[in-house]
Amino acid sequence: MTLDAIASAIYNSVVGGSTGISANPKISIEQIKDEAVAERHQVLREFLLKGVIKIDELMKTISCIPVDCDYISKCCDAKVGDRAMHFEIPPIMVFPGEKTIKYIGSIDNNTEFTVYMDQSYKYHNFRRRKSQRPYVFVDTAINSNGNMDCYIYGAPFIKTIKIVALFNDPRKLLEWDCCSADEDVAMDFGLISDEVIKRMVEKYVR
């Protein structure tokens, strides 16, 4: 189910079940959406730990991310340090022991980049294996656009990047044209839809 459908189902269940208790329920669809996204994160964490679902089943694809060239330093817009090929992605979920980025590379899947999410990317060239493969550093700090900055190294200039990952808020995917064109897919909560609805309704009723 999409986030809109989930929010409507929760609203109808709560308001319908509250008839006679509160004639003017102080609850909005936007509030429900925000809390449903937060509840999704908690459900995912629990289900992954229990082995109820596989992380690959909930990953989304963005295949139209434009690449530019930018300074690695973002502090106060200071143009210092090195420049690198750069692109932005929506914030991804991070779970201990789970690989939440399945693929970053060319849109035809022919060139996959090695992904680093910490400073170990600086030692890539010293690796015995795969040291010639292009690599990308994902800065998990949220930038001024509400996204994560990513920097590509060891690759010829590329105009567009594809990523397959588990994103924190599906609404952020709609900032990219290839996702907004198919909103139902981008906003789908998948296998955990019913569980999110169940928990949210219980919370509101209490």
BALOBA-1460 file (C-alpha; in Angstrom, 3 decimals):
// residues 206
<rec num="1" residu="m" x="0.000" y="0.000" z="0.000"/>
<rec num="2" residu="t" x="1.134" y="3.564" z="-0.663"/>
<rec num="3" residu="l" x="1.666" y="6.093" z="2.126"/>
<rec num="4" residu="d" x="-1.509" y="7.943" z="1.081"/>
<rec num="5" residu="a" x="-3.560" y="4.746" z="1.269"/>
<rec num="6" residu="i" x="-2.069" y="3.841" z="4.644"/>
<rec num="7" residu="a" x="-2.779" y="7.303" z="6.072"/>
<rec num="8" residu="s" x="-6.378" y="7.181" z="4.817"/>
<rec num="9" residu="a" x="-6.917" y="3.711" z="6.293"/>
<rec num="10" residu="i" x="-5.576" y="4.829" z="9.676"/>
<rec num="11" residu="y" x="-7.644" y="8.027" z="9.656"/>
<rec num="12" residu="n" x="-10.848" y="6.219" z="8.751"/>
<rec num="13" residu="s" x="-10.307" y="3.550" z="11.391"/>
<rec num="14" residu="v" x="-9.525" y="6.051" z="14.142"/>
<rec num="15" residu="v" x="-12.204" y="8.596" z="13.304"/>
<rec num="16" residu="g" x="-14.806" y="5.907" z="12.639"/>
<rec num="17" residu="g" x="-13.962" y="4.157" z="15.874"/>
<rec num="18" residu="s" x="-14.027" y="7.446" z="17.768"/>
<rec num="19" residu="t" x="-17.588" y="8.387" z="16.777"/>
<rec num="20" residu="g" x="-19.406" y="9.417" z="19.932"/>
<rec num="21" residu="i" x="-16.136" y="9.809" z="21.823"/>
<rec num="22" residu="s" x="-14.758" y="12.842" z="20.021"/>
<rec num="23" residu="a" x="-16.787" y="14.857" z="17.531"/>
<rec num="24" residu="n" x="-13.739" y="16.840" z="16.499"/>
<rec num="25" residu="p" x="-10.679" y="14.547" z="16.443"/>
<rec num="26" residu="k" x="-7.454" y="16.587" z="16.455"/>
<rec num="27" residu="i" x="-5.649" y="14.534" z="13.843"/>
<rec num="28" residu="s" x="-4.577" y="15.361" z="10.301"/>
<rec num="29" residu="i" x="-3.573" y="13.256" z="7.333"/>
<rec num="30" residu="e" x="-0.168" y="14.979" z="7.190"/>
<rec num="31" residu="q" x="0.478" y="14.190" z="10.844"/>
<rec num="32" residu="i" x="-0.452" y="10.557" z="10.212"/>
<rec num="33" residu="k" x="1.928" y="10.389" z="7.240"/>
<rec num="34" residu="d" x="4.835" y="11.725" z="9.308"/>
<rec num="35" residu="e" x="4.183" y="9.247" z="12.105"/>
<rec num="36" residu="a" x="3.616" y="6.361" z="9.677"/>
<rec num="37" residu="v" x="7.072" y="6.935" z="8.164"/>
<rec num="38" residu="a" x="8.589" y="6.851" z="11.671"/>
<rec num="39" residu="e" x="6.614" y="3.693" z="12.515"/>
<rec num="40" residu="r" x="7.832" y="2.095" z="9.274"/>
<rec num="41" residu="h" x="11.403" y="2.510" z="10.488"/>
<rec num="42" residu="q" x="10.619" y="0.787" z="13.798"/>
<rec num="43" residu="v" x="8.729" y="-2.077" z="12.142"/>
<rec num="44" residu="l" x="11.570" y="-2.625" z="9.680"/>
<rec num="45" residu="r" x="14.118" y="-2.758" z="12.480"/>
<rec num="46" residu="e" x="12.085" y="-5.342" z="14.424"/>
<rec num="47" residu="f" x="11.222" y="-7.491" z="11.415"/>
<rec num="48" residu="l" x="14.810" y="-7.562" z="10.161"/>
<rec num="49" residu="l" x="16.116" y="-8.586" z="13.574"/>
<rec num="50" residu="k" x="13.547" y="-11.375" z="13.756"/>
<rec num="51" residu="g" x="14.228" y="-12.499" z="10.189"/>
<rec num="52" residu="v" x="10.577" y="-11.985" z="9.220"/>
<rec num="53" residu="i" x="11.492" y="-10.124" z="6.025"/>
<rec num="54" residu="k" x="14.529" y="-9.719" z="3.788"/>
<rec num="55" residu="i" x="15.902" y="-6.243" z="3.282"/>
<rec num="56" residu="d" x="15.990" y="-6.643" z="-0.521"/>
<rec num="57" residu="e" x="12.190" y="-6.886" z="-0.564"/>
<rec num="58" residu="l" x="11.822" y="-3.254" z="0.489"/>
<rec num="59" residu="m" x="14.542" y="-1.536" z="-1.528"/>
<rec num="60" residu="k" x="13.708" y="1.131" z="-4.098"/>
<rec num="61" residu="t" x="15.476" y="2.195" z="-7.292"/>
<rec num="62" residu="i" x="16.312" y="5.687" z="-8.530"/>
<rec num="63" residu="s" x="17.784" y="5.486" z="-12.009"/>
<rec num="64" residu="c" x="17.939" y="9.168" z="-12.996"/>
<rec num="65" residu="i" x="20.286" y="10.857" z="-10.510"/>
<rec num="66" residu="p" x="22.267" y="13.644" z="-12.232"/>
<rec num="67" residu="v" x="26.004" y="13.949" z="-11.605"/>
<rec num="68" residu="d" x="27.811" y="17.267" z="-11.261"/>
<rec num="69" residu="c" x="31.197" y="18.390" z="-9.960"/>
<rec num="70" residu="d" x="31.503" y="19.920" z="-6.499"/>
<rec num="71" residu="y" x="33.910" y="20.653" z="-3.679"/>
<rec num="72" residu="i" x="34.068" y="17.990" z="-0.983"/>
<rec num="73" residu="s" x="34.071" y="20.654" z="1.719"/>
<rec num="74" residu="k" x="30.534" y="21.892" z="2.395"/>
<rec num="75" residu="c" x="31.339" y="24.036" z="5.426"/>
<rec num="76" residu="c" x="29.809" y="27.493" z="5.113"/>
<rec num="77" residu="d" x="29.949" y="27.151" z="1.304"/>
<rec num="78" residu="a" x="33.750" y="27.357" z="1.509"/>
<rec num="79" residu="k" x="35.307" y="26.343" z="-1.806"/>
<rec num="80" residu="v" x="38.342" y="24.572" z="-0.413"/>
<rec num="81" residu="g" x="39.938" y="21.182" z="-0.905"/>
<rec num="82" residu="d" x="39.476" y="18.845" z="-3.836"/>
<rec num="83" residu="r" x="36.637" y="18.707" z="-6.310"/>
<rec num="84" residu="a" x="35.013" y="15.435" z="-7.324"/>
<rec num="85" residu="m" x="32.073" y="14.105" z="-9.289"/>
<rec num="86" residu="h" x="29.109" y="14.560" z="-7.006"/>
<rec num="87" residu="f" x="25.454" y="13.563" z="-6.718"/>
<rec num="88" residu="e" x="22.759" y="13.554" z="-4.057"/>
<rec num="89" residu="i" x="20.519" y="10.754" z="-2.781"/>
<rec num="90" residu="p" x="17.615" y="10.692" z="-0.330"/>
<rec num="91" residu="p" x="18.677" y="9.705" z="3.208"/>
<rec num="92" residu="i" x="19.076" y="5.956" z="3.534"/>
<rec num="93" residu="m" x="18.310" y="3.769" z="6.530"/>
<rec num="94" residu="v" x="21.261" y="2.408" z="8.477"/>
<rec num="95" residu="f" x="20.898" y="-0.856" z="10.372"/>
<rec num="96" residu="p" x="23.839" y="-2.573" z="12.134"/>
<rec num="97" residu="g" x="24.903" y="-5.633" z="10.188"/>
<rec num="98" residu="e" x="22.628" y="-4.859" z="7.219"/>
<rec num="99" residu="k" x="23.675" y="-3.633" z="3.782"/>
<rec num="100" residu="t" x="21.102" y="-0.952" z="2.983"/>
<rec num="101" residu="i" x="22.700" y="0.093" z="-0.331"/>
<rec num="102" residu="k" x="22.514" y="-2.755" z="-2.821"/>
<rec num="103" residu="y" x="23.853" y="-0.967" z="-5.901"/>
<rec num="104" residu="i" x="25.363" y="2.327" z="-7.005"/>
<rec num="105" residu="g" x="26.660" y="2.583" z="-10.546"/>
<rec num="106" residu="s" x="25.834" y="3.142" z="-14.178"/>
<rec num="107" residu="i" x="22.186" y="3.058" z="-15.214"/>
<rec num="108" residu="d" x="22.828" y="0.050" z="-17.490"/>
<rec num="109" residu="n" x="24.164" y="-1.996" z="-14.514"/>
<rec num="110" residu="n" x="27.464" y="-2.614" z="-16.331"/>
<rec num="111" residu="t" x="29.616" y="-0.600" z="-13.923"/>
<rec num="112" residu="e" x="29.067" y="-1.101" z="-10.210"/>
<rec num="113" residu="f" x="30.909" y="1.164" z="-7.775"/>
<rec num="114" residu="t" x="32.405" y="0.077" z="-4.480"/>
<rec num="115" residu="v" x="30.501" y="1.926" z="-1.749"/>
<rec num="116" residu="y" x="32.037" y="3.481" z="1.367"/>
<rec num="117" residu="m" x="30.075" y="5.174" z="4.131"/>
<rec num="118" residu="d" x="33.030" y="6.168" z="6.297"/>
<rec num="119" residu="q" x="36.563" y="7.534" z="5.933"/>
<rec num="120" residu="s" x="37.932" y="4.148" z="4.843"/>
<rec num="121" residu="y" x="37.328" y="5.250" z="1.241"/>
<rec num="122" residu="k" x="40.680" y="7.054" z="1.481"/>
<rec num="123" residu="y" x="42.463" y="3.687" z="1.568"/>
<rec num="124" residu="h" x="40.698" y="2.230" z="-1.451"/>
<rec num="125" residu="n" x="43.802" y="2.351" z="-3.646"/>
<rec num="126" residu="f" x="45.691" y="0.178" z="-1.172"/>
<rec num="127" residu="r" x="43.252" y="-2.717" z="-1.473"/>
<rec num="128" residu="r" x="44.629" y="-5.771" z="-3.230"/>
<rec num="129" residu="r" x="41.300" y="-6.668" z="-4.738"/>
<rec num="130" residu="k" x="38.969" y="-4.369" z="-6.642"/>
<rec num="131" residu="s" x="41.304" y="-1.414" z="-6.248"/>
<rec num="132" residu="q" x="40.759" y="-0.537" z="-9.926"/>
<rec num="133" residu="r" x="36.989" y="-0.439" z="-9.570"/>
<rec num="134" residu="p" x="35.414" y="3.040" z="-9.360"/>
<rec num="135" residu="y" x="34.232" y="3.869" z="-5.874"/>
<rec num="136" residu="v" x="31.849" y="6.259" z="-4.164"/>
<rec num="137" residu="f" x="31.896" y="7.858" z="-0.728"/>
<rec num="138" residu="v" x="28.427" y="8.377" z="0.778"/>
<rec num="139" residu="d" x="28.438" y="11.179" z="3.338"/>
<rec num="140" residu="t" x="25.665" y="10.169" z="5.762"/>
<rec num="141" residu="a" x="25.361" y="13.704" z="7.153"/>
<rec num="142" residu="i" x="22.204" y="15.412" z="5.874"/>
<rec num="143" residu="n" x="22.887" y="18.446" z="3.691"/>
<rec num="144" residu="s" x="20.893" y="21.665" z="3.283"/>
<rec num="145" residu="n" x="18.604" y="19.976" z="0.734"/>
<rec num="146" residu="g" x="17.683" y="17.220" z="3.170"/>
<rec num="147" residu="n" x="19.719" y="14.696" z="1.154"/>
<rec num="148" residu="m" x="23.058" y="12.890" z="1.412"/>
<rec num="149" residu="d" x="26.082" y="13.955" z="-0.666"/>
<rec num="150" residu="c" x="27.973" y="11.283" z="-2.606"/>
<rec num="151" residu="y" x="31.366" y="11.599" z="-4.333"/>
<rec num="152" residu="i" x="32.670" y="9.402" z="-7.165"/>
<rec num="153" residu="y" x="36.339" y="8.491" z="-7.585"/>
<rec num="154" residu="g" x="38.289" y="6.533" z="-10.182"/>
<rec num="155" residu="a" x="35.635" y="6.714" z="-12.887"/>
<rec num="156" residu="p" x="35.416" y="8.565" z="-16.207"/>
<rec num="157" residu="f" x="32.876" y="11.356" z="-16.241"/>
<rec num="158" residu="i" x="29.368" y="9.978" z="-15.990"/>
<rec num="159" residu="k" x="26.196" y="12.025" z="-16.355"/>
<rec num="160" residu="t" x="23.650" y="9.853" z="-14.572"/>
<rec num="161" residu="i" x="23.785" y="7.442" z="-11.645"/>
<rec num="162" residu="k" x="21.510" y="4.610" z="-10.542"/>
<rec num="163" residu="i" x="21.038" y="3.531" z="-6.942"/>
<rec num="164" residu="v" x="19.136" y="0.660" z="-5.333"/>
<rec num="165" residu="a" x="18.773" y="1.165" z="-1.585"/>
<rec num="166" residu="l" x="16.517" y="1.222" z="1.451"/>
<rec num="167" residu="f" x="15.505" y="4.855" z="1.863"/>
<rec num="168" residu="n" x="14.381" y="6.488" z="5.088"/>
<rec num="169" residu="d" x="11.397" y="8.452" z="3.774"/>
<rec num="170" residu="p" x="9.733" y="7.366" z="0.504"/>
<rec num="171" residu="r" x="8.388" y="10.883" z="-0.022"/>
<rec num="172" residu="k" x="11.924" y="12.124" z="-0.751"/>
<rec num="173" residu="l" x="12.100" y="9.872" z="-3.819"/>
<rec num="174" residu="l" x="9.514" y="12.053" z="-5.536"/>
<rec num="175" residu="e" x="12.149" y="14.784" z="-5.951"/>
<rec num="176" residu="w" x="13.535" y="12.727" z="-8.864"/>
<rec num="177" residu="d" x="11.556" y="12.653" z="-12.108"/>
<rec num="178" residu="c" x="11.885" y="8.914" z="-12.710"/>
<rec num="179" residu="c" x="10.260" y="8.241" z="-9.318"/>
<rec num="180" residu="s" x="7.570" y="10.926" z="-9.401"/>
<rec num="181" residu="a" x="6.434" y="9.516" z="-12.755"/>
<rec num="182" residu="d" x="5.489" y="6.289" z="-10.946"/>
<rec num="183" residu="e" x="4.477" y="7.579" z="-7.524"/>
<rec num="184" residu="d" x="2.638" y="4.420" z="-6.466"/>
<rec num="185" residu="v" x="5.835" y="2.361" z="-6.703"/>
<rec num="186" residu="a" x="7.965" y="4.947" z="-4.886"/>
<rec num="187" residu="m" x="5.474" y="5.333" z="-2.022"/>
<rec num="188" residu="d" x="4.648" y="1.656" z="-1.552"/>
<rec num="189" residu="f" x="5.319" y="0.311" z="1.982"/>
<rec num="190" residu="g" x="5.221" y="-3.249" z="0.673"/>
<rec num="191" residu="l" x="4.990" y="-6.181" z="3.061"/>
<rec num="192" residu="i" x="4.866" y="-4.105" z="6.232"/>
<rec num="193" residu="s" x="1.851" y="-1.983" z="5.251"/>
<rec num="194" residu="d" x="-0.685" y="-3.895" z="7.374"/>
<rec num="195" residu="e" x="1.595" y="-3.931" z="10.414"/>
<rec num="196" residu="v" x="2.128" y="-0.161" z="10.241"/>
<rec num="197" residu="i" x="-1.631" y="0.411" z="10.013"/>
<rec num="198" residu="k" x="-2.307" y="-1.941" z="12.930"/>
<rec num="199" residu="r" x="0.217" y="-0.293" z="15.239"/>
<rec num="200" residu="m" x="-0.759" y="3.245" z="14.311"/>
<rec num="201" residu="v" x="-4.485" y="2.604" z="14.887"/>
<rec num="202" residu="e" x="-3.743" y="1.063" z="18.289"/>
<rec num="203" residu="k" x="-1.652" y="4.079" z="19.303"/>
<rec num="204" residu="y" x="-4.270" y="6.610" z="18.264"/>
<rec num="205" residu="v" x="-7.134" y="4.727" z="19.892"/>
<rec num="206" residu="r" x="-5.217" y="4.526" z="23.181"/>
